[in-house]
């Protein structure tokens, strides 16, 4: 067992929620199982190991809201680390490394950004050398973080613009799939018009619980309508995921086979086979499975989940040899490993399936940011860029599905499976913060050649859904500003 100690200056306190979501990662980037607890004057993190590592924690930065920050790699010691100073140190370290990587790739750092980085470094120097007075040191550290986050925003924007210019020299309009989940209800005329204008792809859900609510009886009504609608309006079709390993997606009758893996495998095969045979030639991308790294339904072991996913891929490939098959992984930063019994990261699951040479054509990453449980902590553009590069090591195309809430208020007319991570200190979440997030993150994804698909995970807030306020239309059916931003990006950059 290991114990990491962090202190806060007098009068500045961490919230219980911030402490709850804190976790430590090793040099490989995977979280250790840990428990964070507030103590008088600071924070203690108890871990299964005493190795050096990096603390990740949501932190409110003035002018930037709540965002997950990380320290540099720290060794265990008796004397507590002053938390604001270590977060400033870690943030500067990541910025400098990323700028160096971008410059090595041939991109240029604008002079104003270099000047701001120097100012942030000067504030950090004052913070690091003033730790005998924790209040003064923390004030300088917070000043450093404010400027450092400005640098992250401005540098990300500059490098995205440069990268997109390079991509457009080769291809005036990108062929990236740019889509939205069509949901569980047919679209009204106004919503349908907005989808056609803003996206080139429709994701048809194929929820097993809905398609086969009674064993052996398939209801294709909604999927028939959605696929025909996509075809008539020139949208590509991204399916599924066919197999989603969470209780909300599994039919109730399947639990009669809990503990009988071969029986479950046979039933999954029959369902997947029925779907693919009906829609072969009409689906452009098969999302075969999702949440295999985090799902705990049906008491399946990690090995059984891998076998189930592999068999699903094989069934699809045996029927449809042309359309690419993608498998998706939830919470791609692996925060779930810090607080659950899961021992395998999403990347480990993915690498195992890629090495099996099953004909997998791509990897999906599900980023439901600022949701808990079952989602990811709030992240900035630099974090997203580094994550994409990390998963790019698999040398397969990536399809990113994402959502960001537009409010911290309790949801209306829904039964959510997750709650919004509030940003009260930063002024809360709004339709404008959702739009700003889209403006920062989605272009960063478009600039990555490895990202060949971007899917918004939730179309509407009106109907029952799992992600409160994550839709592009509010409960009154009105479009949110984020939809306008996505539409503008599609028209500027995409076919």
C-alpha angles and dihedrals in degrees: 000000000000134000127206118194126205129179132205125205117259112278095022114097136183118231121242090243094053089052091047092057097044116113141168126235131198128226090278090060095245118128121244119225104263146155123222122204134178116238132180106295098000153355134297124201116199113200141180090241138039095215121126115271149150127266117225118196138157108255131183111231118190110253093011105060126215114347135159112254130182136208123229116262108297132192123222116264141158096242111077120243115237099244102211091050093050092048090052090049093050094045093051090047092055093046093051092048093049094048089051091051092049092048091049087055089057101262121133128231110224114234096241089059092051090051092051091048089054090052091051091050091051091053091049092051089055090047095049093049096045100058093119083075104046094190094054092043092050092049091054090045091053090049088051091051093050092055093039091056089050087054091050092051096045096041092048090051092048095049093044090054091050093046093048091051089054092048093048092053087065097037122017090203120029119232093217114141105246111186152145133222106255093213133215099301135060116263123254118228097263094047092046092052091051092050093051091049096046105038143040095202137051121205110216107205104214093192106193091213089060100036095050106021088152118043112262094004113105125197110201096168099111098036091049090053095045096047093046090048092052091050094050092049098045097250122142116235123237111186135215134292082253093199116037113177101217131098094248092062102041120087113247094236091061090073089071085076096050107139092024103095096175090051091050091047091053093050092048089051093052092049096046091045091052093051097046095045091052096049105028108137092022098070119073098191128022114211096198102184144352141192093028089137095053106022117111100178123130091016091271119170121227090256092052092049089052091049091048092050092046092050091049090055091049093050092051093046092050091058104030113034095173112049112079119249120222130186120203133217125202126220094015093191086064096228088151090071091069095061107025139057093256111123101179123077121222090249090054091052091048094047091052092053093044091052090051088068095221095154096267108169102188149358125241122213118198112207111183096167125200094017129119135222107020095016139078131264118258110282136191127228094264091056091051092048092051091047092054090050090049094053089042087074087083088068093224129117115266128224111197120201115190147174135181124187122243096205142026093213122113108275124253126228096358144103101218123200091201138037128226117255099235125224100203096152091052095050098269132267124299142165087271094054088050090052093047089051091052090049090053103038108033096056088048088057093046089053091060113088089203091063107083098163137038119185126182104222102216129034103187142023092201097084133052108291142160100231112062115225091355096122130101090230122053128227090276092054093252119142116247123226090253089069090056090053093048091048091051091050092050093050094046101044112015143067 
